[in-house]
Amino acid sequence: MGPPMKVLHPFFGPDPDSYNLEGYDSSIEDASDASGRPGIGIVANAILFWVGQQNGKATVAECARAFVMPPAAVVEAVAFHHFMLVTGNLDGPFDEMSIEQDGE
């Protein structure tokens, strides 16, 4: 795997496939990746599963409430995943944006 992906939303840690706990709350000098924040890939997979449990019908706002995370971070995680996309009024409120699954 290459260097950690740089994400825009501070909700996510630097490594997309990690909980970013290495060195967390320890005396390691360079614990820059030890944020304790989940990687965007882990969150995206959880959202994919959760949307499936909602019969494939969920809004960004509903997902944000369920995961207790900012709606903008939900949009970023959905965009990160290969089998999901955000549809609807993309310039409107988050409850008008739907999360759809696109894949097998």
Buried (B, 14 or more C-beta within 10 A) or exposed (E): EEEBBEBEBEBBBBBBBBBBBEBBEEEEEEBEBBBEBBBBBBBBBBBBEBBEEEEEEBBBBBBBBBBEBBBBBBBBBBEBBEBBEBEBEEEEEBBBBBBBBEEE
